[in-house]
């Protein structure tokens, strides 16, 4: 997904620089828009002609078959899964924050005294580092966990907006911001597909994807228009309200992605506890497994059911399983303390 999503950053470099070149040559923005429209149309036609499914399927020739496909795409069971809503709102908020930040950047550069040409160069730098950042995000997510990286980088996006973008008043800082924003702002674009797939049964993924894209479309339709309306041209910081708007969207995304990590840790610990108890059941004497008291535990370490001393390796293995079971049960305790213990538990999810 990092490799796929980095294409938008690479294309952003090409289009931002070529658009500015057309504006410089023609003295108008109109041909740059025409260029974008023509290239977009031609490339999409080529892709539509060449794209083939990996596993060919029969075309939908009957109304029954079409209705069946529609039911797959719009299965309302997905609305009962809270993790889908969590991922959907997270990606909608963080993507909206990204849209506002990217498409306001050139105008912001002009506001702090840079030329329009320099503003387009800053946008190109932002996009260029997106191409690098999204691949790095994909690779890093495989190493440290998709949810882990989503939580951390969403916090980084929030910090960059409030600590850096709002306080930019010089050319050097805006270039530094473009580099850092390009590296990290693609977290939602790169990881939301896999987070969604992790949160639903495979057969519900098409419906979950349809729902997510619908909500994302609503957010992205209005976010930049709202940001433009929030500008105050006569003030010393005309973009301040738009920056706050973008920053609080990032903070909202962080709030919605955090519960997903706690849930993932909880599910993983529950599975490990189940495996540990199964392993203990096989080691303990008897056909039925009952939890031993501390006294029983000491006796089991000294002798087996025949009165013979247990092998030391069996004792060590049993002791390790007891320790794991105790640790897992402690992590699964209910209440606020248990919730935050799981939330900050250092584990790959």
C-alpha positions in Angstrom: 0.0 0.0 0.0 2.9 2.3 0.6 4.2 1.7 -2.9 0.7 2.2 -4.4 0.0 5.4 -2.4 3.4 7.0 -3.1 2.2 7.5 -6.7 0.0 10.4 -5.6 3.1 12.2 -4.1 5.2 11.6 -7.2 2.4 12.9 -9.4 2.0 15.9 -7.1 5.6 16.9 -7.9 5.0 16.7 -11.6 1.6 18.4 -11.6 2.5 21.2 -9.3 5.6 22.2 -11.2 4.1 21.7 -14.7 1.0 23.7 -13.6 3.2 26.6 -12.4 5.1 26.5 -15.7 1.9 26.8 -17.7 0.8 29.7 -15.6 4.1 31.4 -16.1 4.1 30.9 -19.9 0.4 31.8 -20.5 -0.2 34.3 -17.7 -3.4 32.5 -16.7 -4.4 29.6 -14.6 -6.9 28.3 -17.2 -4.5 26.2 -19.3 -3.1 24.6 -16.2 -6.6 23.4 -15.3 -7.2 22.2 -18.9 -3.9 20.3 -18.8 -4.9 18.5 -15.6 -8.3 17.6 -17.0 -6.9 16.3 -20.3 -4.2 14.2 -18.7 -6.6 12.9 -16.1 -9.1 11.9 -18.8 -6.6 10.3 -21.1 -4.8 8.3 -18.4 -8.0 7.1 -16.8 -9.3 5.9 -20.2 -6.0 3.9 -20.7 -6.2 2.4 -17.3 -9.9 1.4 -17.7 -9.0 -0.3 -21.0 -6.0 -2.2 -19.7 -7.1 -3.2 -16.2 -8.2 -6.8 -15.9 -9.3 -8.8 -12.8 -6.7 -11.2 -11.5 -9.3 -13.9 -11.3 -11.8 -13.4 -14.2 -15.5 -13.6 -13.4 -18.6 -13.9 -15.5 -20.3 -10.6 -16.3 -23.5 -9.8 -14.4 -26.1 -10.7 -17.0 -29.2 -11.1 -14.8 -31.0 -8.9 -12.4 -30.6 -11.5 -9.7 -26.8 -11.5 -10.1 -26.7 -7.7 -10.0 -28.8 -7.6 -6.9 -26.6 -10.2 -5.2 -23.5 -8.0 -5.9 -25.3 -4.9 -4.6 -26.1 -6.8 -1.4 -22.4 -7.6 -1.0 -21.4 -4.0 -1.4 -24.1 -2.6 0.8 -24.3 -5.1 3.6 -25.6 -3.0 6.6 -24.2 -5.6 9.1 -21.0 -3.6 9.0 -22.7 -0.7 10.8 -22.9 -2.9 13.9 -19.1 -3.2 14.1 -17.7 -0.2 16.1 -14.1 -0.7 14.9 -15.3 0.2 11.3 -16.7 3.5 12.6 -13.5 4.2 14.5 -11.2 3.6 11.4 -13.6 5.5 9.1 -13.8 8.6 11.3 -10.1 8.5 11.9 -9.2 8.4 8.2 -11.8 11.0 7.3 -10.5 13.5 9.9 -6.8 12.9 9.2 -7.3 13.0 5.4 -9.3 16.2 5.7 -6.4 17.6 7.8 -4.0 16.5 5.0 -6.2 18.1 2.3 -6.4 21.4 4.1 -2.7 21.5 4.8 -1.6 20.6 1.3 -3.9 22.8 -0.7 -3.4 25.8 1.6 0.4 25.6 1.6 1.1 27.5 -1.6 -1.3 30.4 -0.6 0.3 30.4 2.9 3.8 30.8 1.4 2.6 33.8 -0.5 1.1 35.2 2.7 4.5 35.1 4.5 6.2 36.9 1.6 7.3 34.2 -0.8 6.5 34.3 -4.5 3.8 32.2 -6.2 6.5 30.3 -8.0 8.3 29.5 -4.7 4.9 28.4 -3.2 4.5 25.9 -6.0 8.1 24.6 -5.3 7.1 24.2 -1.6 4.1 22.2 -2.7 6.3 20.1 -4.9 8.7 19.4 -2.0 5.7 18.4 0.2 4.6 15.9 -2.5 8.1 14.6 -3.3 8.6 13.7 0.4 5.1 12.1 0.4 6.4 9.7 -2.3 9.2 8.7 0.1 7.2 8.9 3.3 4.4 6.6 2.2 6.7 3.8 1.3 8.6 4.3 4.6 5.2 4.2 6.5 4.3 1.0 4.8 7.6 -0.7 5.6 7.6 0.6 9.2 4.0 -0.6 9.7 5.1 -4.1 8.8 7.8 -3.9 11.5 6.2 -2.1 14.4 2.5 -2.8 13.8 -0.1 -1.0 11.7 -2.2 0.3 14.6 0.9 1.3 16.6 2.2 3.4 13.7 -1.2 4.9 13.0 -1.5 6.1 16.6 2.1 7.6 16.8 2.0 9.3 13.4 -1.4 10.8 13.9 0.0 12.4 17.1 3.0 13.6 15.1 0.6 15.2 12.5 -1.2 17.0 15.3 2.0 18.3 16.8 3.4 19.5 13.5 0.3 21.6 12.8 0.1 23.2 16.3 3.8 23.5 17.1 5.2 24.2 13.6 2.7 25.3 10.9 0.9 27.9 13.1 4.3 29.4 14.0 5.9 29.6 10.5 7.1 33.1 9.6 10.2 32.4 7.6 11.1 30.7 4.3 13.5 28.2 5.9 11.0 27.0 8.4 8.3 26.5 5.7 10.7 24.3 3.7 11.4 22.2 6.8 7.7 21.9 7.5 7.1 20.8 3.9 9.6 18.0 4.3 8.3 16.8 7.7 4.6 17.1 6.6 5.4 15.2 3.4 7.0 12.3 5.4 4.2 11.9 7.9 0.9 13.3 6.6 0.3 10.2 4.4 -0.3 7.9 7.4 -4.1 7.7 6.8 -3.8 7.3 3.1 -1.4 4.4 3.4 -2.7 2.5 6.4 -6.5 2.9 6.4 -7.1 0.0 3.9 -5.3 -2.6 6.0 -6.7 -1.3 9.3 -10.2 -1.7 7.9 -9.4 -5.2 6.6 -8.1 -6.1 10.0 -11.3 -5.0 11.6 -13.9 -7.0 9.7 -14.5 -10.6 8.5 -13.3 -11.0 4.9 -16.8 -11.3 3.4 -17.8 -8.0 4.9 -14.8 -6.0 3.6 -16.5 -4.8 0.4 -19.4 -3.3 2.4 -17.0 -1.8 5.0 -15.0 -0.3 2.2 -18.1 1.2 0.5 -19.2 2.7 3.8 -15.7 4.1 4.5 -15.3 5.7 1.1 -18.8 7.3 1.3 -18.0 9.0 4.7 -14.5 10.1 3.4 -16.1 11.7 0.4 -18.5 13.7 2.6 -15.6 15.1 4.7 -13.3 15.8 1.7 -16.0 17.5 -0.2 -16.3 20.3 2.2 -13.1 20.5 4.3 -11.0 22.8 1.9 -14.0 25.0 1.2 -14.5 25.5 4.9 -10.8 26.2 5.4 -10.9 28.9 2.7 -13.9 30.5 4.4 -12.1 30.5 7.7 -9.3 32.7 6.4 -9.1 36.3 7.7 -7.4 38.3 4.9 -7.1 41.5 7.0 -5.5 40.0 10.1 -1.8 39.4 10.9 -2.4 35.6 10.8 -5.0 35.1 8.1 -4.7 31.3 8.1 -4.9 30.9 11.9 -8.5 29.7 12.0 -7.9 27.3 9.1 -4.8 26.0 10.8 -6.8 25.4 14.0 -9.5 23.7 12.0 -6.9 21.4 10.5 -5.2 20.8 13.8 -8.3 19.8 15.7 -9.2 17.4 12.9 -5.9 15.7 13.5 -6.6 15.6 17.2 -10.0 14.1 16.6 -8.4 11.5 14.4 -6.1 10.6 17.3 -9.0 10.3 19.7 -10.7 7.8 17.4 -7.7 5.7 16.6 -6.6 5.2 20.2 -9.5 2.9 21.2 -8.7 0.6 18.3 -5.2 0.0 19.7 -6.6 -0.9 23.2 -9.1 -3.3 21.5 -6.4 -5.0 19.4 -4.2 -5.5 22.4 -7.1 -6.9 24.4 -8.0 -9.4 21.7 -4.4 -10.5 21.3 -3.9 -11.0 25.0 -7.2 -13.0 25.2 -5.9 -15.3 22.5 -2.6 -15.7 24.3 -4.3 -16.4 27.6 -6.5 -19.1 25.9 -3.4 -20.7 24.4 -1.6 -20.6 27.8 -4.5 -22.2 29.6 -4.7 -24.9 26.9 -1.0 -25.6 27.4 -1.4 -25.8 31.2 -4.4 -28.2 30.8 -2.2 -30.6 28.8 0.6 -30.5 31.4 -1.6 -30.9 34.5 -2.6 -34.4 35.6 -6.2 -35.5 34.9 -8.7 -35.3 32.1 -10.4 -32.2 33.4 -8.5 -29.0 34.1 -9.3 -26.9 37.2 -7.4 -23.9 38.4 -4.9 -24.9 41.1 -4.6 -23.1 44.4 -1.2 -21.8 45.5 -0.8 -24.9 47.7 -1.6 -27.2 44.8 0.8 -25.4 42.7 3.7 -26.1 45.1 2.8 -29.7 45.4 2.7 -30.1 41.6 6.2 -28.7 41.4 7.4 -31.4 43.8 5.7 -34.5 42.5 3.5 -35.9 39.7 0.4 -38.0 40.2 2.4 -41.2 40.7 4.4 -39.6 43.6 7.6 -39.3 41.5 9.5 -36.1 41.2 8.7 -34.2 38.1 11.5 -33.5 35.6 13.0 -30.1 36.1 12.2 -29.1 32.6 8.5 -29.8 33.2 8.6 -27.7 36.4 10.2 -24.8 34.5 7.7 -25.0 31.7 4.8 -25.1 34.1 6.2 -22.2 36.1 6.6 -20.2 33.0 3.0 -20.9 31.9 1.7 -19.9 35.4 3.6 -16.6 35.2 2.2 -15.9 31.8 -1.3 -16.7 32.9 -1.0 -14.3 35.8 0.4 -11.5 33.6 -2.3 -12.0 31.0 -5.1 -11.9 33.6 -3.6 -8.8 35.1 -3.7 -7.1 31.6 -7.3 -8.1 31.1 -8.6 -6.6 34.3 -11.7 -4.4 33.8 -11.9 -0.7 34.7 -10.0 2.4 33.7 -6.6 1.2 35.0 -6.9 -2.0 33.0 -7.9 0.0 29.9 -4.9 2.3 30.0 -2.6 -0.6 30.9 -3.6 -2.3 27.7 -3.5 1.0 25.7 0.2 1.6 26.6 1.2 -2.0 26.6 4.4 -2.4 24.4 3.3 -5.0 21.8 3.1 -5.1 18.0 -0.5 -4.7 16.8 
